[in-house]
Amino acid sequence: MADLTPERLSEIRSLAPTSDPIDCWAAVQDLLRDREQLVKANASAAEELATWTGALR
């Protein structure tokens, strides 16, 4: 599901406002990519649940 490893998340959290802008941009891209994957997984789970409960036929 998510590609963000705990190590990468720790690196992102440790970035300071004075960090290299390229590192910050890479971190933002990683976070957005991870968010996109989580949104897709949530939508898939919701569809499966709706199918399972009979709400979606």
mmCIF file as Biopython writes it, N, C-alpha, C and O atoms, coordinates in Angstrom:
data_model
#
loop_
_atom_site.group_PDB
_atom_site.id
_atom_site.type_symbol
_atom_site.label_atom_id
_atom_site.label_alt_id
_atom_site.label_comp_id
_atom_site.label_asym_id
_atom_site.label_entity_id
_atom_site.label_seq_id
_atom_site.pdbx_PDB_ins_code
_atom_site.Cartn_x
_atom_site.Cartn_y
_atom_site.Cartn_z
_atom_site.occupancy
_atom_site.B_iso_or_equiv
_atom_site.auth_seq_id
_atom_site.auth_asym_id
_atom_site.pdbx_PDB_model_num
ATOM 1   N N  . MET A ? 1  ? 0.830   -1.166 0.000  1.0 0.0 1  A 1 
ATOM 2   C CA . MET A ? 1  ? 0.000   0.000  0.000  1.0 0.0 1  A 1 
ATOM 3   C C  . MET A ? 1  ? 0.883   1.241  0.000  1.0 0.0 1  A 1 
ATOM 4   O O  . MET A ? 1  ? 1.215   1.752  -1.069 1.0 0.0 1  A 1 
ATOM 5   N N  . ALA A ? 2  ? 1.270   1.735  1.165  1.0 0.0 2  A 1 
ATOM 6   C CA . ALA A ? 2  ? 2.054   2.964  1.236  1.0 0.0 2  A 1 
ATOM 7   C C  . ALA A ? 2  ? 3.535   2.675  1.013  1.0 0.0 2  A 1 
ATOM 8   O O  . ALA A ? 2  ? 4.074   1.693  1.526  1.0 0.0 2  A 1 
ATOM 9   N N  . ASP A ? 3  ? 4.177   3.533  0.251  1.0 0.0 3  A 1 
ATOM 10  C CA . ASP A ? 3  ? 5.599   3.377  -0.032 1.0 0.0 3  A 1 
ATOM 11  C C  . ASP A ? 3  ? 6.481   4.065  1.007  1.0 0.0 3  A 1 
ATOM 12  O O  . ASP A ? 3  ? 7.681   3.800  1.079  1.0 0.0 3  A 1 
ATOM 13  N N  . LEU A ? 4  ? 5.892   4.942  1.805  1.0 0.0 4  A 1 
ATOM 14  C CA . LEU A ? 4  ? 6.670   5.699  2.770  1.0 0.0 4  A 1 
ATOM 15  C C  . LEU A ? 4  ? 7.097   4.788  3.914  1.0 0.0 4  A 1 
ATOM 16  O O  . LEU A ? 4  ? 6.266   4.267  4.658  1.0 0.0 4  A 1 
ATOM 17  N N  . THR A ? 5  ? 8.393   4.609  4.037  1.0 0.0 5  A 1 
ATOM 18  C CA . THR A ? 5  ? 8.912   3.778  5.129  1.0 0.0 5  A 1 
ATOM 19  C C  . THR A ? 5  ? 8.994   4.618  6.397  1.0 0.0 5  A 1 
ATOM 20  O O  . THR A ? 5  ? 9.038   5.846  6.324  1.0 0.0 5  A 1 
ATOM 21  N N  . PRO A ? 6  ? 9.015   3.978  7.541  1.0 0.0 6  A 1 
ATOM 22  C CA . PRO A ? 6  ? 9.172   4.738  8.790  1.0 0.0 6  A 1 
ATOM 23  C C  . PRO A ? 6  ? 10.452  5.574  8.794  1.0 0.0 6  A 1 
ATOM 24  O O  . PRO A ? 6  ? 10.483  6.670  9.353  1.0 0.0 6  A 1 
ATOM 25  N N  . GLU A ? 7  ? 11.496  5.053  8.173  1.0 0.0 7  A 1 
ATOM 26  C CA . GLU A ? 7  ? 12.752  5.803  8.113  1.0 0.0 7  A 1 
ATOM 27  C C  . GLU A ? 7  ? 12.589  7.078  7.289  1.0 0.0 7  A 1 
ATOM 28  O O  . GLU A ? 7  ? 13.069  8.140  7.686  1.0 0.0 7  A 1 
ATOM 29  N N  . ARG A ? 8  ? 11.912  6.975  6.141  1.0 0.0 8  A 1 
ATOM 30  C CA . ARG A ? 8  ? 11.702  8.147  5.284  1.0 0.0 8  A 1 
ATOM 31  C C  . ARG A ? 8  ? 10.814  9.163  5.993  1.0 0.0 8  A 1 
ATOM 32  O O  . ARG A ? 8  ? 11.070  10.365 5.928  1.0 0.0 8  A 1 
ATOM 33  N N  . LEU A ? 9  ? 9.786   8.691  6.661  1.0 0.0 9  A 1 
ATOM 34  C CA . LEU A ? 9  ? 8.911   9.587  7.391  1.0 0.0 9  A 1 
ATOM 35  C C  . LEU A ? 9  ? 9.687   10.324 8.484  1.0 0.0 9  A 1 
ATOM 36  O O  . LEU A ? 9  ? 9.461   11.513 8.707  1.0 0.0 9  A 1 
ATOM 37  N N  . SER A ? 10 ? 10.582  9.641  9.152  1.0 0.0 10 A 1 
ATOM 38  C CA . SER A ? 10 ? 11.427  10.261 10.173 1.0 0.0 10 A 1 
ATOM 39  C C  . SER A ? 10 ? 12.326  11.332 9.550  1.0 0.0 10 A 1 
ATOM 40  O O  . SER A ? 10 ? 12.502  12.409 10.119 1.0 0.0 10 A 1 
ATOM 41  N N  . GLU A ? 11 ? 12.893  11.031 8.379  1.0 0.0 11 A 1 
ATOM 42  C CA . GLU A ? 11 ? 13.729  12.012 7.679  1.0 0.0 11 A 1 
ATOM 43  C C  . GLU A ? 11 ? 12.923  13.255 7.342  1.0 0.0 11 A 1 
ATOM 44  O O  . GLU A ? 11 ? 13.403  14.376 7.510  1.0 0.0 11 A 1 
ATOM 45  N N  . ILE A ? 12 ? 11.701  13.060 6.868  1.0 0.0 12 A 1 
ATOM 46  C CA . ILE A ? 12 ? 10.847  14.183 6.492  1.0 0.0 12 A 1 
ATOM 47  C C  . ILE A ? 12 ? 10.515  15.022 7.723  1.0 0.0 12 A 1 
ATOM 48  O O  . ILE A ? 12 ? 10.553  16.251 7.673  1.0 0.0 12 A 1 
ATOM 49  N N  . ARG A ? 13 ? 10.192  14.358 8.815  1.0 0.0 13 A 1 
ATOM 50  C CA . ARG A ? 13 ? 9.855   15.081 10.040 1.0 0.0 13 A 1 
ATOM 51  C C  . ARG A ? 13 ? 11.037  15.869 10.585 1.0 0.0 13 A 1 
ATOM 52  O O  . ARG A ? 13 ? 10.845  16.870 11.275 1.0 0.0 13 A 1 
ATOM 53  N N  . SER A ? 14 ? 12.244  15.437 10.288 1.0 0.0 14 A 1 
ATOM 54  C CA . SER A ? 14 ? 13.424  16.119 10.815 1.0 0.0 14 A 1 
ATOM 55  C C  . SER A ? 14 ? 13.843  17.320 9.967  1.0 0.0 14 A 1 
ATOM 56  O O  . SER A ? 14 ? 14.747  18.058 10.357 1.0 0.0 14 A 1 
ATOM 57  N N  . LEU A ? 15 ? 13.203  17.526 8.818  1.0 0.0 15 A 1 
ATOM 58  C CA . LEU A ? 15 ? 13.552  18.672 7.981  1.0 0.0 15 A 1 
ATOM 59  C C  . LEU A ? 15 ? 13.215  19.965 8.704  1.0 0.0 15 A 1 
ATOM 60  O O  . LEU A ? 15 ? 12.127  20.112 9.261  1.0 0.0 15 A 1 
ATOM 61  N N  . ALA A ? 16 ? 14.130  20.877 8.691  1.0 0.0 16 A 1 
ATOM 62  C CA . ALA A ? 16 ? 13.939  22.182 9.328  1.0 0.0 16 A 1 
ATOM 63  C C  . ALA A ? 16 ? 13.650  23.224 8.255  1.0 0.0 16 A 1 
ATOM 64  O O  . ALA A ? 16 ? 13.923  23.000 7.076  1.0 0.0 16 A 1 
ATOM 65  N N  . PRO A ? 17 ? 13.100  24.359 8.662  1.0 0.0 17 A 1 
ATOM 66  C CA . PRO A ? 17 ? 12.834  25.421 7.664  1.0 0.0 17 A 1 
ATOM 67  C C  . PRO A ? 17 ? 14.090  25.846 6.896  1.0 0.0 17 A 1 
ATOM 68  O O  . PRO A ? 17 ? 13.990  26.388 5.796  1.0 0.0 17 A 1 
ATOM 69  N N  . THR A ? 18 ? 15.242  25.606 7.461  1.0 0.0 18 A 1 
ATOM 70  C CA . THR A ? 18 ? 16.486  25.997 6.791  1.0 0.0 18 A 1 
ATOM 71  C C  . THR A ? 18 ? 17.062  24.869 5.925  1.0 0.0 18 A 1 
ATOM 72  O O  . THR A ? 18 ? 18.152  25.005 5.368  1.0 0.0 18 A 1 
ATOM 73  N N  . SER A ? 19 ? 16.336  23.770 5.816  1.0 0.0 19 A 1 
ATOM 74  C CA . SER A ? 19 ? 16.811  22.637 5.021  1.0 0.0 19 A 1 
ATOM 75  C C  . SER A ? 19 ? 16.869  23.004 3.544  1.0 0.0 19 A 1 
ATOM 76  O O  . SER A ? 19 ? 16.259  23.975 3.098  1.0 0.0 19 A 1 
ATOM 77  N N  . ASP A ? 20 ? 17.614  22.206 2.808  1.0 0.0 20 A 1 
ATOM 78  C CA . ASP A ? 20 ? 17.757  22.404 1.361  1.0 0.0 20 A 1 
ATOM 79  C C  . ASP A ? 20 ? 16.386  22.331 0.694  1.0 0.0 20 A 1 
ATOM 80  O O  . ASP A ? 20 ? 15.659  21.360 0.904  1.0 0.0 20 A 1 
ATOM 81  N N  . PRO A ? 21 ? 16.015  23.331 -0.104 1.0 0.0 21 A 1 
ATOM 82  C CA . PRO A ? 21 ? 14.711  23.320 -0.776 1.0 0.0 21 A 1 
ATOM 83  C C  . PRO A ? 21 ? 14.487  22.075 -1.637 1.0 0.0 21 A 1 
ATOM 84  O O  . PRO A ? 21 ? 13.352  21.616 -1.771 1.0 0.0 21 A 1 
ATOM 85  N N  . ILE A ? 22 ? 15.534  21.534 -2.211 1.0 0.0 22 A 1 
ATOM 86  C CA . ILE A ? 22 ? 15.387  20.330 -3.031 1.0 0.0 22 A 1 
ATOM 87  C C  . ILE A ? 22 ? 14.958  19.152 -2.156 1.0 0.0 22 A 1 
ATOM 88  O O  . ILE A ? 22 ? 14.109  18.356 -2.556 1.0 0.0 22 A 1 
ATOM 89  N N  . ASP A ? 23 ? 15.543  19.043 -0.967 1.0 0.0 23 A 1 
ATOM 90  C CA . ASP A ? 23 ? 15.140  17.981 -0.034 1.0 0.0 23 A 1 
ATOM 91  C C  . ASP A ? 23 ? 13.687  18.176 0.410  1.0 0.0 23 A 1 
ATOM 92  O O  . ASP A ? 23 ? 12.929  17.213 0.528  1.0 0.0 23 A 1 
ATOM 93  N N  . CYS A ? 24 ? 13.317  19.425 0.650  1.0 0.0 24 A 1 
ATOM 94  C CA . CYS A ? 24 ? 11.945  19.715 1.069  1.0 0.0 24 A 1 
ATOM 95  C C  . CYS A ? 24 ? 10.956  19.375 -0.047 1.0 0.0 24 A 1 
ATOM 96  O O  . CYS A ? 24 ? 9.892   18.812 0.210  1.0 0.0 24 A 1 
ATOM 97  N N  . TRP A ? 25 ? 11.311  19.719 -1.282 1.0 0.0 25 A 1 
ATOM 98  C CA . TRP A ? 25 ? 10.431  19.417 -2.409 1.0 0.0 25 A 1 
ATOM 99  C C  . TRP A ? 25 ? 10.285  17.903 -2.590 1.0 0.0 25 A 1 
ATOM 100 O O  . TRP A ? 25 ? 9.187   17.412 -2.850 1.0 0.0 25 A 1 
ATOM 101 N N  . ALA A ? 26 ? 11.367  17.179 -2.454 1.0 0.0 26 A 1 
ATOM 102 C CA . ALA A ? 26 ? 11.309  15.716 -2.552 1.0 0.0 26 A 1 
ATOM 103 C C  . ALA A ? 26 ? 10.414  15.154 -1.448 1.0 0.0 26 A 1 
ATOM 104 O O  . ALA A ? 26 ? 9.654   14.214 -1.681 1.0 0.0 26 A 1 
ATOM 105 N N  . ALA A ? 27 ? 10.501  15.724 -0.260 1.0 0.0 27 A 1 
ATOM 106 C CA . ALA A ? 27 ? 9.662   15.270 0.850  1.0 0.0 27 A 1 
ATOM 107 C C  . ALA A ? 27 ? 8.190   15.521 0.561  1.0 0.0 27 A 1 
ATOM 108 O O  . ALA A ? 27 ? 7.345   14.664 0.822  1.0 0.0 27 A 1 
ATOM 109 N N  . VAL A ? 28 ? 7.884   16.703 0.019  1.0 0.0 28 A 1 
ATOM 110 C CA . VAL A ? 28 ? 6.495   17.018 -0.326 1.0 0.0 28 A 1 
ATOM 111 C C  . VAL A ? 28 ? 5.980   16.040 -1.379 1.0 0.0 28 A 1 
ATOM 112 O O  . VAL A ? 28 ? 4.854   15.554 -1.276 1.0 0.0 28 A 1 
ATOM 113 N N  . GLN A ? 29 ? 6.789   15.752 -2.378 1.0 0.0 29 A 1 
ATOM 114 C CA . GLN A ? 29 ? 6.379   14.803 -3.417 1.0 0.0 29 A 1 
ATOM 115 C C  . GLN A ? 29 ? 6.131   13.416 -2.826 1.0 0.0 29 A 1 
ATOM 116 O O  . GLN A ? 29 ? 5.158   12.756 -3.189 1.0 0.0 29 A 1 
ATOM 117 N N  . ASP A ? 30 ? 6.997   12.970 -1.924 1.0 0.0 30 A 1 
ATOM 118 C CA . ASP A ? 30 ? 6.809   11.672 -1.271 1.0 0.0 30 A 1 
ATOM 119 C C  . ASP A ? 30 ? 5.512   11.633 -0.470 1.0 0.0 30 A 1 
ATOM 120 O O  . ASP A ? 30 ? 4.767   10.654 -0.525 1.0 0.0 30 A 1 
ATOM 121 N N  . LEU A ? 31 ? 5.250   12.701 0.270  1.0 0.0 31 A 1 
ATOM 122 C CA . LEU A ? 31 ? 4.024   12.759 1.070  1.0 0.0 31 A 1 
ATOM 123 C C  . LEU A ? 31 ? 2.776   12.775 0.197  1.0 0.0 31 A 1 
ATOM 124 O O  . LEU A ? 31 ? 1.789   12.113 0.515  1.0 0.0 31 A 1 
ATOM 125 N N  . LEU A ? 32 ? 2.812   13.524 -0.897 1.0 0.0 32 A 1 
ATOM 126 C CA . LEU A ? 32 ? 1.655   13.569 -1.792 1.0 0.0 32 A 1 
ATOM 127 C C  . LEU A ? 32 ? 1.418   12.225 -2.477 1.0 0.0 32 A 1 
ATOM 128 O O  . LEU A ? 32 ? 0.275   11.804 -2.650 1.0 0.0 32 A 1 
ATOM 129 N N  . ARG A ? 33 ? 2.496   11.561 -2.864 1.0 0.0 33 A 1 
ATOM 130 C CA . ARG A ? 33 ? 2.372   10.244 -3.490 1.0 0.0 33 A 1 
ATOM 131 C C  . ARG A ? 33 ? 1.780   9.243  -2.484 1.0 0.0 33 A 1 
ATOM 132 O O  . ARG A ? 33 ? 0.921   8.434  -2.835 1.0 0.0 33 A 1 
ATOM 133 N N  . ASP A ? 34 ? 2.245   9.308  -1.248 1.0 0.0 34 A 1 
ATOM 134 C CA . ASP A ? 34 ? 1.738   8.419  -0.207 1.0 0.0 34 A 1 
ATOM 135 C C  . ASP A ? 34 ? 0.264   8.702  0.060  1.0 0.0 34 A 1 
ATOM 136 O O  . ASP A ? 34 ? -0.530  7.778  0.231  1.0 0.0 34 A 1 
ATOM 137 N N  . ARG A ? 35 ? -0.099  9.988  0.095  1.0 0.0 35 A 1 
ATOM 138 C CA . ARG A ? 35 ? -1.491  10.354 0.317  1.0 0.0 35 A 1 
ATOM 139 C C  . ARG A ? 35 ? -2.377  9.813  -0.803 1.0 0.0 35 A 1 
ATOM 140 O O  . ARG A ? 35 ? -3.458  9.281  -0.552 1.0 0.0 35 A 1 
ATOM 141 N N  . GLU A ? 36 ? -1.907  9.957  -2.039 1.0 0.0 36 A 1 
ATOM 142 C CA . GLU A ? 36 ? -2.679  9.472  -3.189 1.0 0.0 36 A 1 
ATOM 143 C C  . GLU A ? 36 ? -2.929  7.973  -3.084 1.0 0.0 36 A 1 
ATOM 144 O O  . GLU A ? 36 ? -4.030  7.500  -3.366 1.0 0.0 36 A 1 
ATOM 145 N N  . GLN A ? 37 ? -1.910  7.231  -2.681 1.0 0.0 37 A 1 
ATOM 146 C CA . GLN A ? 37 ? -2.063  5.785  -2.530 1.0 0.0 37 A 1 
ATOM 147 C C  . GLN A ? 37 ? -3.055  5.446  -1.416 1.0 0.0 37 A 1 
ATOM 148 O O  . GLN A ? 37 ? -3.837  4.504  -1.545 1.0 0.0 37 A 1 
ATOM 149 N N  . LEU A ? 38 ? -3.023  6.207  -0.333 1.0 0.0 38 A 1 
ATOM 150 C CA . LEU A ? 38 ? -3.949  5.967  0.773  1.0 0.0 38 A 1 
ATOM 151 C C  . LEU A ? 38 ? -5.386  6.292  0.372  1.0 0.0 38 A 1 
ATOM 152 O O  . LEU A ? 38 ? -6.309  5.578  0.763  1.0 0.0 38 A 1 
ATOM 153 N N  . VAL A ? 39 ? -5.586  7.355  -0.400 1.0 0.0 39 A 1 
ATOM 154 C CA . VAL A ? 39 ? -6.921  7.713  -0.863 1.0 0.0 39 A 1 
ATOM 155 C C  . VAL A ? 39 ? -7.471  6.605  -1.764 1.0 0.0 39 A 1 
ATOM 156 O O  . VAL A ? 39 ? -8.634  6.222  -1.637 1.0 0.0 39 A 1 
ATOM 157 N N  . LYS A ? 40 ? -6.644  6.094  -2.667 1.0 0.0 40 A 1 
ATOM 158 C CA . LYS A ? 40 ? -7.074  5.006  -3.557 1.0 0.0 40 A 1 
ATOM 159 C C  . LYS A ? 40 ? -7.413  3.752  -2.760 1.0 0.0 40 A 1 
ATOM 160 O O  . LYS A ? 40 ? -8.412  3.089  -3.038 1.0 0.0 40 A 1 
ATOM 161 N N  . ALA A ? 41 ? -6.590  3.427  -1.774 1.0 0.0 41 A 1 
ATOM 162 C CA . ALA A ? 41 ? -6.840  2.241  -0.954 1.0 0.0 41 A 1 
ATOM 163 C C  . ALA A ? 41 ? -8.132  2.412  -0.155 1.0 0.0 41 A 1 
ATOM 164 O O  . ALA A ? 41 ? -8.890  1.455  0.006  1.0 0.0 41 A 1 
ATOM 165 N N  . ASN A ? 42 ? -8.388  3.610  0.343  1.0 0.0 42 A 1 
ATOM 166 C CA . ASN A ? 42 ? -9.608  3.865  1.101  1.0 0.0 42 A 1 
ATOM 167 C C  . ASN A ? 42 ? -10.836 3.728  0.203  1.0 0.0 42 A 1 
ATOM 168 O O  . ASN A ? 42 ? -11.843 3.153  0.617  1.0 0.0 42 A 1 
ATOM 169 N N  . ALA A ? 43 ? -10.763 4.242  -1.002 1.0 0.0 43 A 1 
ATOM 170 C CA . ALA A ? 43 ? -11.880 4.138  -1.948 1.0 0.0 43 A 1 
ATOM 171 C C  . ALA A ? 43 ? -12.155 2.680  -2.293 1.0 0.0 43 A 1 
ATOM 172 O O  . ALA A ? 43 ? -13.308 2.260  -2.386 1.0 0.0 43 A 1 
ATOM 173 N N  . SER A ? 44 ? -11.089 1.920  -2.480 1.0 0.0 44 A 1 
ATOM 174 C CA . SER A ? 44 ? -11.243 0.497  -2.789 1.0 0.0 44 A 1 
ATOM 175 C C  . SER A ? 44 ? -11.884 -0.241 -1.623 1.0 0.0 44 A 1 
ATOM 176 O O  . SER A ? 44 ? -12.770 -1.071 -1.823 1.0 0.0 44 A 1 
ATOM 177 N N  . ALA A ? 45 ? -11.443 0.056  -0.416 1.0 0.0 45 A 1 
ATOM 178 C CA . ALA A ? 45 ? -12.013 -0.593 0.772  1.0 0.0 45 A 1 
ATOM 179 C C  . ALA A ? 45 ? -13.487 -0.224 0.934  1.0 0.0 45 A 1 
ATOM 180 O O  . ALA A ? 45 ? -14.304 -1.071 1.293  1.0 0.0 45 A 1 
ATOM 181 N N  . ALA A ? 46 ? -13.826 1.038  0.671  1.0 0.0 46 A 1 
ATOM 182 C CA . ALA A ? 46 ? -15.218 1.480  0.785  1.0 0.0 46 A 1 
ATOM 183 C C  . ALA A ? 46 ? -16.095 0.757  -0.241 1.0 0.0 46 A 1 
ATOM 184 O O  . ALA A ? 46 ? -17.220 0.358  0.061  1.0 0.0 46 A 1 
ATOM 185 N N  . GLU A ? 47 ? -15.568 0.593  -1.450 1.0 0.0 47 A 1 
ATOM 186 C CA . GLU A ? 47 ? -16.334 -0.116 -2.486 1.0 0.0 47 A 1 
ATOM 187 C C  . GLU A ? 47 ? -16.530 -1.580 -2.110 1.0 0.0 47 A 1 
ATOM 188 O O  . GLU A ? 47 ? -17.619 -2.126 -2.285 1.0 0.0 47 A 1 
ATOM 189 N N  . GLU A ? 48 ? -15.491 -2.212 -1.598 1.0 0.0 48 A 1 
ATOM 190 C CA . GLU A ? 48 ? -15.605 -3.609 -1.170 1.0 0.0 48 A 1 
ATOM 191 C C  . GLU A ? 48 ? -16.617 -3.750 -0.042 1.0 0.0 48 A 1 
ATOM 192 O O  . GLU A ? 48 ? -17.409 -4.692 -0.035 1.0 0.0 48 A 1 
ATOM 193 N N  . LEU A ? 49 ? -16.597 -2.832 0.903  1.0 0.0 49 A 1 
ATOM 194 C CA . LEU A ? 49 ? -17.539 -2.881 2.015  1.0 0.0 49 A 1 
ATOM 195 C C  . LEU A ? 49 ? -18.966 -2.685 1.522  1.0 0.0 49 A 1 
ATOM 196 O O  . LEU A ? 49 ? -19.881 -3.377 1.968  1.0 0.0 49 A 1 
ATOM 197 N N  . ALA A ? 50 ? -19.158 -1.738 0.600  1.0 0.0 50 A 1 
ATOM 198 C CA . ALA A ? 50 ? -20.492 -1.496 0.059  1.0 0.0 50 A 1 
ATOM 199 C C  . ALA A ? 50 ? -20.995 -2.718 -0.699 1.0 0.0 50 A 1 
ATOM 200 O O  . ALA A ? 50 ? -22.175 -3.057 -0.611 1.0 0.0 50 A 1 
ATOM 201 N N  . THR A ? 51 ? -20.129 -3.371 -1.428 1.0 0.0 51 A 1 
ATOM 202 C CA . THR A ? 51 ? -20.506 -4.588 -2.151 1.0 0.0 51 A 1 
ATOM 203 C C  . THR A ? 51 ? -20.848 -5.703 -1.155 1.0 0.0 51 A 1 
ATOM 204 O O  . THR A ? 51 ? -21.835 -6.417 -1.329 1.0 0.0 51 A 1 
ATOM 205 N N  . TRP A ? 52 ? -20.042 -5.841 -0.138 1.0 0.0 52 A 1 
ATOM 206 C CA . TRP A ? 52 ? -20.233 -6.893 0.856  1.0 0.0 52 A 1 
ATOM 207 C C  . TRP A ? 52 ? -21.528 -6.710 1.633  1.0 0.0 52 A 1 
ATOM 208 O O  . TRP A ? 52 ? -22.209 -7.686 1.948  1.0 0.0 52 A 1 
ATOM 209 N N  . THR A ? 53 ? -21.875 -5.446 1.949  1.0 0.0 53 A 1 
ATOM 210 C CA . THR A ? 53 ? -23.089 -5.184 2.724  1.0 0.0 53 A 1 
ATOM 211 C C  . THR A ? 53 ? -24.335 -5.122 1.841  1.0 0.0 53 A 1 
ATOM 212 O O  . THR A ? 53 ? -25.451 -5.050 2.356  1.0 0.0 53 A 1 
ATOM 213 N N  . GLY A ? 54 ? -24.162 -5.148 0.535  1.0 0.0 54 A 1 
ATOM 214 C CA . GLY A ? 54 ? -25.287 -5.113 -0.373 1.0 0.0 54 A 1 
ATOM 215 C C  . GLY A ? 54 ? -25.711 -3.706 -0.760 1.0 0.0 54 A 1 
ATOM 216 O O  . GLY A ? 54 ? -26.688 -3.531 -1.489 1.0 0.0 54 A 1 
ATOM 217 N N  . ALA A ? 55 ? -24.991 -2.706 -0.282 1.0 0.0 55 A 1 
ATOM 218 C CA . ALA A ? 55 ? -25.323 -1.328 -0.608 1.0 0.0 55 A 1 
ATOM 219 C C  . ALA A ? 55 ? -24.981 -0.997 -2.053 1.0 0.0 55 A 1 
ATOM 220 O O  . ALA A ? 55 ? -25.533 -0.062 -2.631 1.0 0.0 55 A 1 
ATOM 221 N N  . LEU A ? 56 ? -24.079 -1.760 -2.624 1.0 0.0 56 A 1 
ATOM 222 C CA . LEU A ? 56 ? -23.665 -1.530 -3.997 1.0 0.0 56 A 1 
ATOM 223 C C  . LEU A ? 56 ? -23.908 -2.812 -4.779 1.0 0.0 56 A 1 
ATOM 224 O O  . LEU A ? 56 ? -23.339 -3.859 -4.468 1.0 0.0 56 A 1 
ATOM 225 N N  . ARG A ? 57 ? -24.746 -2.723 -5.783 1.0 0.0 57 A 1 
ATOM 226 C CA . ARG A ? 57 ? -25.068 -3.926 -6.568 1.0 0.0 57 A 1 
ATOM 227 C C  . ARG A ? 57 ? -24.805 -3.719 -8.024 1.0 0.0 57 A 1 
ATOM 228 O O  . ARG A ? 57 ? -25.021 -4.629 -8.825 1.0 0.0 57 A 1 
#
